Amino acid sequence: MNGTGVALILSPEERQLVEALREVPESPLRRKMVALLRELFAFAEAPGCGETQGDGAPCEDPAAQCDQCARVTEVLDHLKRRLTE
């Protein structure tokens, strides 16, 4: 980053995420977390599940209840439980 700011309008939830990320010190753990979040966001934006819809096109609906989306949801639920134990 070159220090040039970009004006963005963020929702309160988005602002909390950005602020939380900025509070994590630079470390191997932070780099892994950022990489995982990027992959997770890309998946959630367009899951591209292998299961096809009635018209034969691949499912790209993150609200769909396919096996791939269900598996990711299960992993996220597991992580949340482990972190709050």
ABEGO torsion letter per residue (X at the ends): XAGBBBBBBBBAAAAAAAAAAAABBBBAAAAAAAAAAAAAAAAAABAGBABBBAAGBBBABAABBBAAAAAAAAAAAAAAAAAAX
